[in-house]
């Protein structure tokens, strides 16, 4: 295995959102897909603006 290398990259702005789901019965696969179906259209419309 190669030794890990610390790589410096330019600053990135990210946002997060808590989303409750369950690992029971692999339910998280459906839950997370539904979450992205709701969020991606908002992102493409610019609902999340970068603060400077």
Secondary structure by P-SEA (a helix, b strand, c coil): cccbbbbbbcbbbbbbbbbbbbccccaaaaaaaaaaaacaaaaaaccccccc
